[in-house]
Structures are given as structure tokens and as C-alpha cells.
Amino acid sequence: MAGSHVNPKSILQGFLQMNNNNSSLSTPHLPPPPYRSPASAASSDHTYLMATSPVRDKKASDSYRPTIISTVGQRPACLVSASVTYVGNNEIYAFGGFDDYTDEVYNHVLRLNLDTRQWNLVDNFGDIPGVRMGHTATLWQGDKVLIFGGENEHRVYLSDLIIFDLKTAYWNQPDLQGVPPKGRARHSALVHDDKLFIVGGLSGNDNNTILDDFCYLDLKTWTWSRTWRFVPRFDHTCWMWGGRMWVFGGLTEGMERSNDIWWLDMRQSPYFDGGMGSIPTEPRPTSGKHSRPQPTSGQTPSAAGSGYAANSSSVQVAPGSYTASRKVPMAPGSISSLNFVSGAHIPAQTLGKHFHAHSSGCLLDFVTPAHTGHFETSLCALDLETMRWEKLADGKDLFNPNYGWHYCVLNQDGTRAWLLGSQVDPPNNNGGGEYLSDVLTIDLGKLGLLGNSLAMDMRSDNSRMPSSDATPKSNLSGIGADLAKLFDRCEELGEGTDFTVTAEPDDLMDIDDADSVRGEQNEPQRVSRPIFVHRLILEARWPHFARMIAAQMSEFHTKKLHIPEPFSVVRAFLLFLYTDSISSSTNNGPSLEDVAGMLVMANCYDMSRLRMLCRNRLYRELDVEHAAIIWERAGIANEEWLKKRAARFCMDNWGRVVRTLGFQTLRRGSMMEICQEIDTEGRIVGADEFENDGGICSGHGRMVDYNREGRGRRLGSGSTQLGEDGDEPDDDNMEY
């Protein structure tokens, strides 16, 4: 409202109150950090001098490599088409499946404790489901697993729903209303907004039918919705993101591996947003509880080679004979698809063994080794907003070729993945071959992924506000934008600022040896203009600053602080403390060069959230102009994965990178190091030679490594292929 006045005191009090319960923002009373030097303590203007950027220890900054652990206990046999679910508390549950050697179908429950590396057979009670394979197991409410469908030992497709309580190990079958979907196996399922969605799969008796439908079960009323048509798939992956239901991978009606992605826009649809009263259901009586089948005379549960026997007194239900007489309608909402034909980093679905999962607004494709030939393994990601594939890591850095992986699970936030499998030729095997004896743990956060919660806050459709204001449930909801109005306002204007921070002038950091221009002891130090801030905000948001204030060091009395980093970087860092955002779309948002500097500061002051935000934006927006700067700052911050990615991009676009201001302002030592990123056999070739050698060149020289056979290979692959004019190419590698 025009003429309104913001009360800084009330905003600050609300800000601090909201952050009292946030442990990451609390103020620990610790001794002062060992950054202060005698020279800074005796500075003439009594201004505290923060530590400069740390010098990288090359020996201590090894590249990230995931670890493989071997498990003990009652390890599962060669389970195929079982369900494997991460349920939290570092525990993975496996249920059902069949033995690859004996064809025995199971219904036992197994638990793997990742802390103790121990497998245990879980004693379970209640309405124990019958043996099955090809079913789905979906975590619900954090302590329950929903089992749906599958097929039993008689190859009958099932349509029952059974709930397993993780706390009590008790099975329960709820009373369901409405018409259940067709019995099916090898389908996909997800829980969203207290609804269990069932998508696709196989069904039928003698001739299997690939289903193209989906429906959902309302978990509040236990009522099945009607069925809609979508896309025919089985062995696929589905997930919910941004108000859309996505489907990728699997097998098509032609039994070919799919390389296209489909999505259904469910936003503003009354069938999904409204109550059950507005959702049409098929006219069928209540299904009730499933009855127990009568055992065949003389039939007893048999034990397979693993020593496990099927649970007795189990229940299951085959699909009913009811068939809707009318044609199944198309799904309400906009249906779209995209086919990836060819292009950089697009995984070939016909090569290798693929595991698909969703994390942080990206589709992840784990391309793991398969023993049917030699091919490139990798971990690639498809950004669901830009529809561009990126390679997060080379397979040689993740997957040991001596291991085969058979299941992949992620935690709910999508920051960690576990692959379960075993060695290809384990010692003392004797032909047994335990199937889930080893676990590969991959920290996806170290590869630049934010996690689902944080990525949702940073979605582009909320870019007009700081990320802390993106959702109503945020701890800083509605206050980040208000605090940004108070940032860097002169204290003479009565805005409540009570502290000043200075930095190095930006032009000072452009000189090759910055230390040589900081002057002798008798020369005045060059500093930037002061940045006016509020001490309480810095205390609440910056633990290192809070420790200095608690220790009542000199800056406590002088109310001044000097940080020997470029002014633009320091200002962007302080603005982040106010807004919790580093988005370039916000007012006065930091540039990519500033974010690279903030990554160094996040590493120096151990601010994990800021470090994760910087790492994510730098890898997503890596370009020619900033590639050299990002490479250098990533090395200083010990971000070896990001440094390797930037180096690969520089090698791939070497002719352009060396002509950028970012490369030309690198320190001499950094210039020498980046030139040594190529191995000793590498050399620069021209456009004609590179094209004759099988490369695709746009008229500029490229770094090429020549192997012993004399055949050249292109070094690295940037996140974006550029045309001759430096623009990004058209999306001619995609079909709509």
C-alpha cells in the first residue's frame, strides 16, 4: 500500500522466532574459530578481518566414489520380480518374488539394516498375502507399505490390496468400495495426495495384454476411482512432479524398450483435485474383504533352495469376472509425449541394464553393466523443465564391472540411492549365487541433486519470489521478500541496520596476483564500500558469525567486519542470508560468477545448504563464459565432481573458453593446471581433421586424446552443444 512503512523490529523478531526451531540456524556457544590472525586483530580501524579463501589440498580432495558393502545374515536367494522398498531409518524391505533357479514363488518379508549390514527374515502376522511376483510395494505415511497386484504361482493376475504395518509387522486388508482395477503385474504405483495410483502393467490369461489404463484408490475413503486410458506400458516407472503424472521406460506393445516420456497434466482437474463425491466410479457393490482360498488336498508349503517357505494361512484374490461394458475414456487433462531419437547424453535403452527413478525434478537413468557386451555405463539425468539430458557421472566412477545390480531404490527425498546385487563371479560360489548380497550406496547430493523438497521450492514458476516464499509451509514463508527490502540500506535512513561489512573491490580480484597489490604493512588496505546489514539476521543465519559475536571479539565492539572476497560475491552471500535464495530471477540475484564465489565461502564456513544450492545452479547453468571460473572455484571448494564436469566442458569447447574473460582472468597457476586436464597424448586438432576422425565440429579447434591405436576420441562432453555463433542448437534431437 502506498505510503506504508515496514517496521524492521517486528520483522526481525518474527524472523528470529521462526528460526528458533531450526537447528541448522541455531547459535552454538563455541570457542572462536582459528581464523583470526594477529595482523587482523591489530588493524588500525578495529575491523575484524575474516579468513580468505582456503587453499585447496590436492591430496585431500579425491573424487567422490560410492561405496559397496557386503551384507550378512539371511540374505535373499536369486529373487526376481520382488518388491524392494526403502522405508527410512536406514532399512530396506524386500517382499515376494520368485527364485530364478527353482521358480519357487515367495511371500516372505525380508529386512536389511544398512547400519549393521544384516538381513533378517521378518515374522509377520494377520492377513498374510499369498505368494506373488511382479507386484508393487509403496511406502505410505512413513510406517506402512501398500502391496498391490502381481501374479501368483498359477500365473493368475491379482488385484488385491494389502497393508503391511512396519511397526507391528501386521498385515491388514481394508474394506474397499467401488470397482477394483483389472488384476495385473509388472505395473507401477505411486502415492500422491493420499491416493494410490496404479498405472499400466500386464494382464490376461493365455495371451498377455499390455494395459494402457490407470486409476487410483482414495486412501481416506478406501474407494476406487473409475479407470482412464493413458499409455500402454509395463516394467515402466511413473512418478508425480509439478502437478503432472510422468511415465518413462518399460516395454511397449511391440515388446520394444521405450525411449519416450509421457505426462498427464492433472492440475485444475476436478477428477483429481475435488472430493470423492465429484469422481465417477463404476456401479458395483462393495468388494469387501478378500476371502481365503481353500487349500488343495495334500498341498503343503514347500521350501526353495534358500530355505524359505511360503507363509501359511495366506490370502489372495484373483480379479473378478466383472467387465465394464462401455469403452474406457481417455484420461482427463492434457496428455503429452516426447521421443528422444539421438543426441548427447541420451542413454540407449537397448544397451545395458537400466534403472529409472525420479529425484529433484529430474528423471534419473542408472545405466549399469550388463554381461551381454561392452558399452558405456553412466548416470544421466533428464531435466523435466528443459527436457535436456545431462550426464551426472561416468559409469567407471560409479559402477564396478565385477558386480551386477538387480534392484535400485531411493529415499523419499531423492538424495540417496541404493543398488542391490552381487559379484558376477563371487568366490566360493559353488553355483549358488546369492542375488542380493551386496549394496552400492550413491550420495546423489554430491552429484548436484538438491532433493525433492528443496527442488520443489526452487521451481521456476515460483521464481518471482525467494525460494523461502515458494510454499506456504516454509519456515520463512512471506518474510524473505520483506527482509530483502531492508538489506543494504544506509543506517542514516533509519532502516535499523547496525552493522557494516566490507570486502575487496571487484577490480582488485582481477589482477593476476592479488596478494601483490594489497600493499605493504604501511600502505592502507583497499576495501569496498560498506554493506549495511542487521546483526541479528547474520547471527540467526550464519553460525560462524554467531560464534564470533558470542565470543565478543573485536567486531562485537566495532560493529565492522571485513571479508577478503570480491564485493559482488560478499554482497550476494549476505543477501542470501536475508532471502534464502540464490536464484538469478529474483531482484538483484547473483550472477553465475558470484555463485561460484559463494560456493567457496560455503565451503570455508561449512554452510551445507548454501553449498548444495550453489553446486546445483552451477552444474545446471554451466556455460562457455563461466566454465573456467566454475572450474577454478570448484577446485578451491573441494568440489571434485563439479570441477571434473567443468573441465570436461572446457575441453569440449576449448576454442571458445580460452577467449572468454573468465579464462583470461584466471591466476597463472590455474591456467597451467586447466591446460593439464588433458592427458599427455592429447593435442588440438582443426575442424577438418576432427570431422574426418568421426567428430562433429562447428569450425573451432577441439582437444582430442589419441590412444595407442592412433584413433582420436573427443575429450568430454559439455552439457550443451553450441553452434558456430555460440547459440544453443535447436531441439532437433527430440520429437513431439
N, C-alpha and C positions, 0 to 999 in steps of 0.2 A: 504494500500500500504506500502511496506516495507520502513522503514526509515522515514515515515511520522510523523509529530509532531502535537499533538492536542493542540489547543490554548484554555487554560482554560477560558480566559477572554471572548472570543466570545461565548463560550458555556454557561457561566453563564449569560451573557447579554440576550441571546436568551431564556434561561430558565425563567428568571425573566419577560421578555416581554410576554411570553406565559401565565404566571400565573397572570398577572395584572388584567385580566377579570374574574378570578376565585375568587368568594367571600370567599370561604372556605379557600383560601390560602392567603388572604389579611392580612395586618398587622394593627390591630386596635391599636390606641393610647389610651391604658387604663392604669390605675394605676397598679403598680407592684403587682403580686399575693401575697397572705398572706402566702407563703410557707417559706420565709426566716426566719431563726432563728438567734438570737444574736450570738450564737456559730459559725454558719456558716459564719456570716459577719466578725467575728474576727479571722478567720482561719489564720494560720501563713503564708501560701503560697498564700494568697489572691485569693483562688479558690472558686468560688461560689458553694455551696452545695445544690443540688436540693432536693426536698422532697422525702422521702422514700415512699414505697407503702402504700396506705391508709389502715387503719384498718376497716374492714367491720362492719357496723352497722346492726346486725341481725334484729332489729326491723324495719329498713327502707327498707330492701331488700326482699319484698314479691315476690312470684312467679307471673309471668305475667298471667293475666286472661283478656280475651277480654270482652268488654262491650256490653250491649244490650240497645238500645234506642227505645222508643215508639214514633211513628210518629203521626202527627195531620193533619188536612185538609181533602182534598178529597181522602181519602185512597181507594185503589182499592178493589173491591169485590173479590170473590173467583176465580181469574184468573188462568186458566190452559192453557198451551201451548202458553203463551205470550212470547214476547222477552223482556228481561231486560238487559240494557246496561249501563255500567259506561262510561261517556263521558268526565270526567275531571271536574275541578272546584268544586269538591265535589257534583256532581249531577248525578243522576241515572234516566234514561228514560225507561218507560215501554210502549209497543205498542201491540195492538191486543189481541188475546187470547179469550177464552170463559168462561162464568160463570159456575162454577161447579154445581150450583143449578138449573139454568134456561136454560142452554145450549145456551144462547144468545151469538153470536159471535160479537166481537167488532172491531173497527178500530180507537179508540180514543188514544190520546197521553197523557201520564201522566209523570210528572216530580217530583222527590223527591230531595229537597235540604237538604243535610246531615248536614249542619251547623244550619239551622233553624228547621230541622226535619219536614218540611212541604211538603205535597203532593199537587200538583196543576194540574188541567186539562188544557192542553195547547191548546190555539186557534191556529189552523193551516189552511193553505191556499194552493192554487194551485191544482195540480193533486193529490188530496187526494186518497190514495189507498183504495180499497174495504176491507170489513171485512175479517179477516183471522186468522188462528191459525197454529201453527207448522212451522212458517216461521223463518228466521234468520235476525238479525239486527247486522250489523258490522260497527264499527267506522272507518271512513276514513278521512284522512287529519286533524284530530283533531276537526273538526266542522261539519262533515256530517255523516249521518247514512244511510247505504245501506240496504234496505229491499228487500229480495228475497223470492219468492215462498210462500209456505204454502197451506192451503186449505180453501175454503170459507164455507159459511153456507150450501151449497148444496153438500158438500163433494167433490167438484171439485178441483183437484190439479192445482196449479198456477205456472207459470214460468215467471212472470213479475219482473222487477227491477225498484224500485222507490227510489229516493234520498230525504232525509229529511235534510234541512239546519237548524242546531241548532241555528244559529244567527237570521235568519229571520222567522223561523217556516214555511217555504215554501217547498212544495213538487214539485219535478220535475222528469219527465220521459225522459231520454235521448234517442236519436235515436240510435238503436243498429244495428250492422252489423253481418252477419253470422247466423248460426242456433242456437237458444237457446236450452238449455238442456230440458229434459222432465220436465213437471210440477211435483213438489214433495213437501213433507212436512216432518218434523222431520229429516231433513238433518243437515249438519254442513257446516259452511262457515268461511273463513278467508281471510284477505287481506295481501298480501306479494308482495313487489316489484311492487306496482301499478297494481296488478292483484287480482281479486276477485275469489277465488277458491270455487267451490261448490262440496261437497263430499257426496255421498250416499243419503239415505232417503227412503221414501215410495212413491209409485206412483201407477197408475192403476185406474180402475173404480170400478167394483163389487168386484174383487179379488185383494187385495193389493199386490204389487210387491215390494220386497226389492231390491233397486238399488245397483249395485256394481260399478258404474261409477263415474268419476269426470271430470270436465272441468274447464276452467277459463274464465273470462271476462277481457280483457285488458282495464284498466280504462283510458288509454291515447288515444286509438283509438276507444273505445267502440265496440270492435269486439269480438265475442265469438270464443274460440278455438274449435277444434274438441273434441270429447269425448273419454276417455280411460277407460278401466276396471282396477279396483283396488281391493276392498274388499267389500262384501255386508254387509251393516250396516245401522241402523237407531237409533235415540236417542243417538248417539255417540258424541265423542269430537275429534276434529282434530286441529292441530297446526303445525307451521313451526319452526324448530330449526336445526341449523348446516347443512343447505343445504338439509334437509330431511323433507318430509311431514309425520306426525305421525297420527295414528288413534288408539283410545282406547275406550273400553267400548261399551255401546249400546246393541242392541238386534240383534241376528243372524237370519238366515233363519229358524232355528228351534225354534225361539221365546225364546231362552235362553240368559241369560245375559253373555256377553263375558268377559273373563278374560285374553285375549291375546292382544298383542300390535303389530301393523303393521306399517311399514315405507317404504317409497319410496325415494330412493336416487336420488335427482334431480340435483345434481352437474354435470357440464360439459355436460348437455343435451341441444342440440340445440333447442329443443321444449320449453324450459323454460328460457334459457339464451339469445337466439337470439331475433331478432326483429320479428314483426308480419309477415314480409314477408317470414320467414322461417317456419312458423307454419301453417300446413294444416288445412283448415276449410271445413265444409260441403258446397256443392254447393246449396245455397239457397238465394233468393233475400233478400234485406234489410227488416228487420221486421218492422221498422218504429215505430211511437208512437202507444201506445195501444188505441184502441177506447173505448169510454164509452158505457157500456151496456144500453140497453133500459129498463127502469123500468117497472115492471109488473103493469098492471092496478090495481089501488086501493091500491097498496102496499106502505106503509109509514114506515119510520124507527121507530122501537119500542125501548122502554127503558126497561132495565132489572131492577132487584131488586136494583142495585146500583144507579139507577137514570141516568146512562149514556145512550145516544142514539148513534147509528151508525152515523158517519159523512155523510151528504147528498152530492150529486154530486161527489161521489167517483168513482174510476175506478179500474178495474182489468181485467186480461186476462187469459183465460184458455189456456192450451197448444194446439198448432196447430195439425193438422192431419198428418203432415209430419213425416215419419218414415224412417230412413236410411235403405237401402236395404242390405248393407253389414254388416258383423259382426264387432262389436266394438273391436278394437285391445287392447292388453294389454298396460299398461302404460309404456312409455319409461323410462329406468333406472332400477336399481336393486330393487326388492321387497323382503322384509324380514319380518318375523313374529317371535314372541316369546310367548310361552304359559306358564303361571305361574300355576303350579299344586298345590304345597303346599310349605310352608316354613315360616320362621319367618317374621312377619310384612306384609305378603301378604294379603291384605283385601279380604274377601269373598264377591264377588259381589252380592250374593243372599241374604245377610243379611244387613238390614239397608237401609237407603236412601243415595245414593252416588252422590256426585258432583265432576266432574273431571275438572281439569284446568292445565295449564302449567305455570311454573314460574322458572326462574333461571336454566334452563337446567334440570328440574325435572318435572315429572308428579305428580300432587297432587291429592290425593283421600280423600275428606272430607266424612267420614263415620258418618252420623248424626243419631239421634234417629228416629226410625220408630215404630209405635204402633201396631206391629204385633208379638211382643215377646221381650224377653230380650237378648241382645247381646252386645258385646263390641264396643264402638264408639271410633274413633281416627281420627287423621290427619296423613296420611302416604305419603311418597314421593318415587318415583322411579327415581333414577339417570339414565339419558339416556346414560351416557358413560359407567358406570359399570354394568348397568342393575340389580342393587340391591335395594330392598325395605328397607326403614328406617321409623321408627315411630318418627315423629316430636313432637307429643304431644298426651297424653291420652285424650279421649273424655270427661272424667269427668272434665278436666281442661279447656275445650273449650265450650262444649255444655250443656246447661241447659235442663234436661229431661222434663221440663214443657213446652218446646217450640218445635214447629215443623217448619222445614225450607223447603222452596219450590223453591227458586232460589238462585244462587250463581254467583257473578260477581267479577272480579279482575280489578285493574287498569292496564294500558298498560305495566308498568314496572314489574308487578307481585310482588309488595311489600306489597300490602294490599288487603284484601278480604272482601266482604260484603255478608252476608246471609240474605235473606228476608223471613219472615214468620210471625207467630203469636203464641200466647199461645194456648196450647192444649185445655184447658177449661177456656177461658177468663171470668172474672166476668162481669155480666150484659150483657151476650151474647144474650140471647133471641133467640137462634137458628140462628142468622145472620152469625157470624163467619167471621170477616174481615180477609182477606187472607194475605195481605202484610202490616200489621200494626206495625211490629217490625223489627229491623235491628240489626244483630250481626256483629260487626267490629272486624276483626282479623289482627293484625300487623304481617305480615309474616317475616319481618326483625328481629323481636325479637325471631323468631324460627329458625334463622340461614340462611335464604334465602337472597341472595345478590341482587336480582333483575335481570331482563333480560339483561340490558345494561352492568352492571358490570360482570355478569356471562359470557357474550359473550367475554369480554376482557380477561377473565381468562381461556378460554378453553384450554385443554391440547395440542391441535395441534399448539398452539402458545406459548408453554411453554419454547421454547428456547430463547424467548425474554422476557423482563419485560412486565408486563401486560399493561403498558402505551404505549408500542410499538405495541400492538397486532392489532390495526386497524389504517388505515390512518387518520381517523377523530379524533383521540385522541389529546387532547391539548398538550401532551408531546411526540407526535409521533417522533420517531427517536432520541430522546435526552436522554432518560433514560439509554440506554446502554452506551452512551458516558460518561455520568456523573458517571456511576458505575466505569469506568476506572480511574477516578480521586479520588475516595473515599479512605480515609485512606492511602494516600501517604505522606511520610515524607516531611515536608516543606523544608528541606535541599536539596531535589532533584529538587526544583524549580517548583513544581506542583501547586503552587498558594494557598495552604492551609494556613489559617491564624487564626485557632482556634483549641484548643485541648479539648477533652472530656475524662474524666477518669471515672472508675466505680469500683465496688467491684470485687476483684478477684473471679473467679468462685468457687474455693475451699472454700472460706470464707462462701459462702451461703449454703454449705453442712453441716455446723455444726448446731446442734440442736437449740441452742440459739445464733443467730448471734450477738445480742447486747453484749453478754458477751465477745466476742473476739475483739470488736472494740477498746478496750483499755480504760484506764483512760484518764483524761484530759492531763496528762503529757506524754502520750505514743503517738508515731506517728501513724497516721491512715494508714492502709494498703490500697493501691489503685492499680489499674491495670496499665498497660502500657497506654500511651496516644493514643487516636484515633484522627487522623488528619483530619479535616473537613474544609469546606468553610462556613464562617459566613453567606454569602448572601443566600446560599441554605437553611440553617437552618432557617433564617429569613423568607424566602418565604414559606417554607413548614411547619413550626412549630409555630403556633400562640403564644404559651406560651413563646417560646424563643424570638420571635419578641417583645413581650411586655417588657421583661427584657432588651433587647437592647435599646428599645425606652426610657426606664426609666434611662438609663445609670448607671445601677447598677455595682457592683464591677467587674463582669465578662466582662463588656464592656471595662474596662480598662486593666484587666489582661489577657483577651483572654483565660480564662480557665474556665472549668465547671466540676463539679463532680456530678454524678448521682448514688445514693446508690442502684443500682440494679446490678445483675450479669453482668460481662463483655460481655459474649456472647449475652445476651438479649439487652444490650445497643448498641452493635455494630450492631446487626440485626435491631434495631429500627432506627439507623442513616442511615443504608444502605437503608431502606425503604424510607426515606426522599429523597434519591437520585434517586431511581428507581421506586418508587410507586408499588413495588411488594414484596410479602412475599412467593412466590412460592418456593418450595423446589427444583424444577428442574433447577432454574437459578444458575449461578455460585455463590458459597458461600451463597446459600439460607439458611434461618434459619431452624433449627430443630423444631420439634413439641414442645419440651420443651421451646425453645426460643420464639415461637409464643405464648405459654401460658403466658410467662412473658411479652410479648408485649401487650397482652390483658389487663394486669394490668396497664401498662403505658398508654395505650389508654384511659382507664377509668380515670386515675389520671389527664391526661392533656386534657381530653374532646376532643378526636380526633375520631369523629364518623365513618369516612371512615375506618381508621385502625381497629377500634373496630369491624366493620362489617366483614372485611376481616379475622381477627383472629378468630372470632366466627365461620365463615363458614368453615375455614380449620380445626379447632379443632373438630368440630362435624363430618366432613367428614372422618377424619383420626384417630379418636379415637381408640386406641388400648390398649392392656394389659400393655405394658411397660410404657405408659404415662397416663393411666387413672387416677391414684391417683394424679399426678401433675396437670392435667387439672381440676380435681375436686377441688383441693385447690385453684388454681389461679382463677377459675370461681367464687368461693365464695368471694375471695378478690375483684374481679372486679364487684361484684353485678350482675353477670350473672346467675340468679337463674335457668333459663331454661337449660342452659348448665351444671350447677352444678348437677341438677337433672338427666340429661341424663348420665353424667359421674358416678354418684353414682349408678344408675341402672346397668350400665355396670360393675362397681366394684363388686356389689353384685352377678351379674350373673357369674363372673369369679373370685370369691374371692380367691380361692386356688392359682391361678397364680398371681393375683395382689399383694398379700402380700409378694410374693417372689421377686418382682421387686425392682430395685434400687430406682425407683421413690417413691414407698411406704416407703421404709426404710429410705429415707432422709426427709420425712415429719417431721414437727415440732411435738413435743409431743402433743400439743393441737389439732392439725389437725388429728393426729392418733386417738385420743379419739373421735373426732367428726365424723369421717368417720365410725367408728365402731358403732356409734349410729344412722346411717342412717337406719338400720333395726329396726323394732318396738320391743316392749318388749316381744312379743311372738315368736320372731324369734330364730332359732338355726341352727347350722351347722350339716348337715347330710352327711353320706358317700355315695359312689356310689351305693351300693346295695339298701340301704333304699330309696334313691331318685328315683331309677329306679322302685322299687316296688310301689312307690307312684304315678307313672304315668309320671315321668320326664324322660328326655333323658340325660344321664350323660356320660361323657367321662373318668371316673376314678378319678375325683377330687371332693372334697367336695364343696357343694354349700350352700349359705344362703337360708333358707326356712322359710316362715312365716306360723305358724299353727293357723288356725282360731278356733272358738269356737267349731266347729264340729270335730276338730282334724284332718281335712284333710289338707294336705300340699299343698301350691302353690308356684311356683317358683317366686322369687322376681325379677322383672325387666326382661329386655331382651336386651342384648347387640346388637350393630349394626352388629356384625359378630359372628357367631358361630364358635368355634375353635375346632380342633381335638386334639387328645392326644399329638401330637408333637408340638402343638401350631400353626400349619399352618391353613390357611383358608380351608374350605371344597370345594369339587368340586361343580359345579353348577348343582347338581342333582335334584334341585327343579325347574328346567326350562327345557322346551322342545323347540327345534328349529324346 
